[in-house]
Structures are given as C-alpha cells and as structure tokens.
C-alpha cells in the first residue's frame, strides 16, 4: 500500500496510516507506562502485601486486563476507526456508535487534567537539573503547594498540550511512532541507571524487602479489587487508547502476541519502578505511603541529601515526564481521531482544535489544586479531584463494560479478527462474557463506596 504523507490535507490521510510492528508495540507500551506505574503501583504494592500483591496483580492482569486489551485492539483493527466509529462499523447499530462516545469523552476529560500533572513533572525536571529544586532547609510540601497555587502550572499545562498536539499532528509513523521509538528506549535506560543507583544506597535492602517480600496476611478481598482496578488503569483500558491504536495496526500483526508483549512491558516497568523508588525512600527514612506526595514532596528530600542529587533527581523527574508524555500522546489521540472523522478534518487541524479546547477545559482543574479555585468544591471535591473521580471510577469502568459486552455478545467475528479459535477462543469469550463484566461492576461499586470489603 502506498504511504500517504501525514501532512496531506485530506482527512483520509490520517485514517489510512499504519504502525510498523515494532512501532505499535512501543507505542502501546508507552501508553501503559504512565505516572501510575511510577508512583501508584509501588505504593499500593507495599501497602497490600509486597510480592504477594504483585503476584495477585499478575493474575488480575492475565484474567481481566489482557482479555479486555485484546478486545480493544481487535475492535480497533476490525472497525478501523475511533471507539464510536469502530463499534458502529462492526455492528451496524447506531446505539453502539453512541455508546462508543463514552470512551472518547473519557479520554478528553482525562487529558484535560492529566496535562496538569504532566506539567508538574516538566517543571520539576527543569528545576532539578538547574539546581533550583534541591536547596537546604526547603519544606518541599510547602514548595509544591506554593507552585501549584500559582499561575506557572498554566504555562506548563500549555507546554504539555502544545508538545502533545504537535507530536500527534505529525501523524502515526512520523509523529507517534517516531516519538515512542526514541523515548521508550531512553526511558528504559534512565530507569536502569536509577535502579542501579537506588540499589547501591545505604539501607536499600530494607526498601527492596518492603517491596518484594511476600506478606500474604495483607491479602483480602479489598486488595484483590485494588489489583483489578490497577490492572485496568495501567493498561489504559476503558477510554479508547488501545482501541484507537488498534485501528492503526496492520492486518498481518498478531494481536495475541502484541497483547502479551504490552502486558509483559507493563509488568516489567512497574517492577523496576518499585526497585527505584522504595530503596531510595527507605535509605533516607521517608514514608512510603505518601501517594502523589511521595513524588513531589518526599523524594526531593532524598535527592537533596544524595551525592550528585541534582543529577539523579533530574533523571528521575525526566523519567516521570517521559512516562507521562507517552501516555498523554495516546490519550489525546483518542479525541483527535474522533474529530478527524466526525468533522472530516485533516490531522493537523484536528490536533490543533482538540488541543486548544482541551487546554481551556483543563484550566479550572489547574487552578483548583491549590490555586484560586481550590475553595470551590462540589461534594467535598475540588474540580481537579472531581474530574479525576468521575473519569477513573465511573466513565472508565463504563467504557470497559461496553467493550466486554460488545466483543462478548454483539460482535460475532471477534475471534476471527483476533486470530483465536478452539479452546483459546472459548476461554476468551468466557472471560469477556462472564468474568470481566462481573469484575468491572465490582470495581465500580467498590470505587464509589457502594460496597466495603474491609
């Protein structure tokens, strides 16, 4: 097939682009390796039993995460479009097309506040390498709140949207694929350098033990749902990222092999991230349960005391920035792909319009973290927390449920597109028709507080 330049004005140019096999794997891994793997996964792993929870997470990834990931990729390649278009193309039913709008809306809303956090990582990267971040006697909690409460986050949010939109505007091969081919290997290199440095710190053994020593007494029904929820989140399921990427996959690509590669990459990066963070945390006597604060408030304390801390701290925040940006590209691509087809726009125009609107929608989230809109709350939540809660605990599970029900019940040729037959197809269908919907509903009920498992 003749390669059509990404710059071609016709919207068909963007719709006919394809990943190479390697480019697709790297882009998919880049989508799954985000901020959640860098701070959330190590934290919840330590909280819920260390290696025991890690084993539980692997089981959840295999039983629930990978089957839905394969379903998203299969729908994307089979329907050759965004979530709404693909569901309509494969079913011929308008209501499936309407239901497919939910992942598109979710991705747009996620990007509106995710860009805020990505901006924080860029700011901390610059401040680390310039030495402005690591100064004696600094209260890093107060420093973060002072930064988040000002107007600089708006500048960094704009930088994130500009950079992400520019990458997407360059097209699949010249933009998204090329970006991930450069950054994912660089991400791995920085991660390994930081792991070696962390493991050689005094007292690092205690951090490794905290992260990897099994404690089966901490495993319960709640930890199982937490592991399930993170399996969905870490694979970027439920808001159309993998489905949209799947629409750019060539027919000869094995979707089963790709699914396994992405799952392995997700686990590998999460494991190494834990071996970076926990040895550092314990070596300097910090608390491992800080959540977001572990990254922006606690770890700077460790780097400020570490020899050449400005360099290793800079590498760490650069690592976070890369992880965040690779995910941001996949998230923004979802609404861009929808806008391209819906309004018959070129990729460049769709990228520009979507990025601008997303930036404007995200301004209230930026100013509500610690800024002038922080006092304005709905149901005890700031605008930032409300958008995060709505997307993570309502819209994403809903999107995942739509994918499982469509693939399991509405689309009869899913197995053919996925390349599955016999026992493997039957097992996949059982997981999608029975197991996954039940688990998604349980995650939803637990997340919104309708059931308690403590």
N, C-alpha and C positions, 0 to 999 in steps of 0.2 A: 504494500500500500504506500502511495506517495505521501511523504511527510509534508504536512501543511504548516507553514510558519505560524508561530503563536501570535505574531503581530498582525496577521491578516485581519481585516476589518470585519469580515463576516463572522457571526456567532458560531457558525458551523465549524470554524477553525478550532475553537476551544473544545467543542463537543467531540471532535474526531481524534484528539490527541491520545496517545497511549504511553504508559510507563514501559521502560525496559524491565526485564525480570528482576535484576539487581536493584534498580531504582525503586521499584514498587516495594520490595522488602524493606529497604532502608527508610522509605517514606512512611510505611506502616509502622515500623519500629519507632521512628521519630514521633509519630502521632501518639503512641502509647507511652513513651518515655517523657513524662512531663514532671511538673512540680510535685505531684502526688507521690511519685516513686522516690523523689529525693528527700522528702521530709516526712510525709504521712505514713508511708509504708514502714520505714524503720521504727517510727514511734508506735504504731499500733502493733507491730510485731513484738516489740519489747513488752508492751502492756498486756498482751494476751497470750503469753507463753513462749516467746522466743522461737526456737526452732520448731516447737510443736505447732505454733500458729503458722509458721512458714510452710510446714507440711500440709496443714489444713487449707492454706491459701492455694497451694499447688493443686490439691484435689478439687477445690471450687473452680479453679481456672480450667481444669480439664472437663469437669462435669457440666459447668454452666457457661463459663466465659468463652471457651474455644468453639463450642457448637453455635453460639449466637454470632461470634465473629465470622465463622464460615458462612452463616446465613446472610449476614450483611454484605460480605464480599460477593456471594452468589447472586443476591438480588441486584447489586450494583452492576455486575458484569452482564447479567441476563437482561436487565432493563435499560442499560446504557444511558443512565441519567441520574439526576439528583433523587433524593428519597421519594418525593411526591411523584415525579415523572416515572421512576422505575416501578413503583407499586401500581401505578395506573397502566403502564405499558404491559406489565406481566399479567394483570388481572382483567383489564378492560373495564373495570368498575370505577366510577367516579369517586365513590366513598373511600376506596383505598387510596386514591390520589389525595383526597382531603386529609385522611389520617397521616399520610406521608408528610404533611406540612409540619406536624409536631416536631420531628427531629430537626427540621430546617429552622424553625423558630427557636428551638432549644439551643442549637449551635450559635445562632445570632446573639441570644441573650448571654450565653456562656462567654462568648468572645468580648462582649461589652464590659464585663467585669474582670475577666481573665487578663485582659490587656493592662489593667491597673496593676496586678501582681507582677506581670512580666516587666512592667516599667520599674517596679521596685528593684527587681534583680539587676536591671541595667544600671540604675542609679548606684547601687551598692558595688557593682563591678567597677565602675569608674572611680568611686571613692576609695575602693580598696587599692587599686593599682597606683593611684596618686598619693596614697598615704593619708588622705584626709579622714578616712574612717577609723583607723586604729590609732587613737591617741590616749595617753594616760589619764586616768580619772574620769573617763567618759561613762555616763549612765546610758547604756545602749537602748534600754527601753524608752527612756525619755528622748533620746536622739531619734529613734524611729517614729515615735508619736509626733515629735516636732516636724519631722519631714513629711509624714503622712497628713498632718494637719495643715500644711501649707499648700501652695499652688504649683510647686515643682512636679508633683505627681501627674498633673495635667500635661506638662511638657513631655514627660517620659511616656505617658499613655499615647500621646500624639506620635511620638517616635516609633512606638511599637506598631501602631496602626499603619503608619507610613511604610515602615520596613516590611511588614507582613503583606500589605496590599501590593507593594512593588514586586515582591517575590511571586505572588500569585499572578500578577499581571504579565509576568514573563512567560507564563504557560506551564505545562506539565513537564516537558523534558528540559526546557531552558530555564525554568524557574524552580518549581517544587522539587523535581528530581535532582537537579544540579545542586540546589541548596542542601538537601539531605545527604547527598554523596560527599559533600565537603564537611558538613557539621557533625554527622553521626560518627565517622571515624575519629574526628577531633574530640568529640565528646568522650569516646571510649579511652583515648589517650590521656586526657585530663583526669578522667575518673581513676584510671590505674595509677597515675602519678600520685594523686591524693590518697589513694588506698595504701600505697607503699609508705607514704609519709605518716599517715594515721596509725598504721600498724607498728611503726617504729617509735612512737611516742611512749614516754614512761607511763606505765599503768594501762596501756592499751588492752592488755589481756582481759581486764575487767569489763571493758566495753564489748569485746568480742564474745565473752561469756554471756553477758546480758542479752546480746542479740541472737546468739546461736544455741545457747544451752536450752534443751527442751524442758519445759515445765508444764506437764500435762494437767496439773491441778488447776491451771488458769483457763483451760478449755471448757467452754459451756455453749449453750445454745446462742447466747449473745455473740460470743467470739466467732461462731460459725456464720452468723449473718453479717458481721463486720467483714469477715474474709470474703464472703459472697459479694457484698457491696463494693469492696475494693477491687475484686476481680473484674467487675463490670466497669468501674471507673478507670482502672489502669489500662484497659484495652480500648478505651474511647468508645464504648458501646452505648447505644441509645440516643445519640444525637447526630447520626448520619455521617460521621467522619469516614469510617471504614467502608460504608456503603458507597459514598461518593468516590473514594479512592478505587473501589472495586470497579466502578464504571470506566476507569481508565486502564484496566488490566487486559492484556492480550488473551485471546481465546486459548492459545497453547500453554498458558501459565497454569500450573497445578495449584488450584486454590487450597487443596488439603495441605500440601507441602508449605504453601505460604502461610497458612494459619498456624501450623506448628512452629515455623520459623519466628513469626511475630510473638507467639506465646513464650517461646524459649528466650527471645531477646528481652521481653518484658521481665521475666523472672531473673535473668542474668543481671540486668542493670539494677533492679531492686536490691538484689543480694549485695552487689558491690557498693551501692549507695549506703547500705547499712554498715558495711565494713569501713566506710569513710567517716560517717557521722558519729557512731557510738564510741569507737576508740578515742576520738577527739573529745567528745563530751565527757567521758569518764576520766580521761587523762587530766583535764583541768577542773574536775569537781563540779561540773554543771549538772542540771537536772534534765534527764532525757524526755520528760513529759511536757515540753513546752509548746508542742504543736507548731503553729506558724512562728511563734516567738522563738522557737529553737533555732530557726534560720536567721531571722533578722534581729533578734535581741540577745540570744545566748551565745551562739557560735562566734560572733565578733569578739566576745570577751576572750575566747580561746585563742583566736588568731592574733589578737593584740599582745598576748603573752608568749606566742610561739616565735622562735628564731625565724627570721625572714617571713614573718606573719603576713606582711602586706602582700607578698608574692603568692603564698599559698591561699590566703584569704581571697585575693583577686582571682586565682584559678577556681576557687570554689564557687564564687558568685558568677564567674564566667560560665562555669558548668551549669549552674541553675538557669542562667539566661539562655544558653543553648537548648537545654531541655524544654524550657518554657516556649521558646520561639518555634521549635519544630512542632510542638503541639498546636501552637497558635495558628500556624500555617494550615494545618489540617482542619482546624475548627472554622476558620474564616472561609476556606474553600467551599464549605457546605452551602452557606447562603449565596456566595458568588456564583456557584454552579446553578443554583435555582434562579437567580436574577438573570443570568445569561440566557437561559431557555425561556423563562416566563415572558421577558420583555424583548427577546431577540437582540440582545446587546453583545458587542464584542467583549472579549475577556478583559481588556484594558478598561473599558468604560464600566463594566460591572464591578470590577475590583475597586475603582475609584469611588463610585457611588456608594457601594456597600461599606467601604472603609470609613468614609465620611459620616454616614448615618450611624454606623456602629460606634464611632468615637463620640458623637453627640449624645447618643443614648447612654453611653458609659460615664458621662461627666457626673451625673448625680451619685453614681457608685463611688467614683474617685473622691468626691468631696464629702462623702458620708463616713469614711473610715475613721478619721479624726479631725475632719475639717468643719466647715461652716454648716454642713447639713447633718453632722453627727447627732445633734439633738432631735432631729426629725426622725421618728421611728414609727413603724407600723407593727403592731402586735409584739412590741418589745424588740424588734429587729431594725437595724439600720437599713438603708436602701441596699448597700452592698451585701449585707447578710441575707436580706430578703430575696434578692435576685439569686444568690448562691443557693439558698434553701429551696426556692421554687424549681430551679433547674436541676439540682442534684437529687432531690428527694421526691419530686413529683413528675416533672417532664421527662427526665432520663429514664426512670423505670417505666413510664408510659410508652416511651419510644421503644424500649427493649421488648415490652409486651407486644407491641404492634408487629415488630419484626418476627418474633417467635410464632405468633398466631398466623401471620401471613404465610411464612415459609412452611409451617407445620400443617396448615389446613386449607389455605386458599390457592397456593401455587402447586400444581401437580407435577411440574417438570424441574423442581428444585434439585432432585438427586442427579438428574442428567447434567445440569449446569455445573453442579458441584463436583461431578466425577465420582459419585458414590453409588454403589449398588450392593445387593445382597445384605449381609448381616450389618455392614457399616452404615448403609442407608437406613435400615430399620432402627438401629441404635440411635442414629442422629435424629430421626423422626420422633422416637420415644422421648428423647431429651427435650426436643423443641415443643412437642405437643403436651407433655405431661410435667416433666421435671422443671424445666425453665420457667414456665408460667407460674407455677406454684411458688418457686423460689423468688421470683420477681415481686409477686404480691406480698410475700412475707417481708421482703426487704422494704417495700413501700410502707407497709403497716408499722414495721419497727421504726423506720426513719421518721415518720410523722408522729410517733408516740402513741399509736393506737394499740400496740401490744408491747408488753415489757417482759424481758426474759432474764432479768437479774435474779 
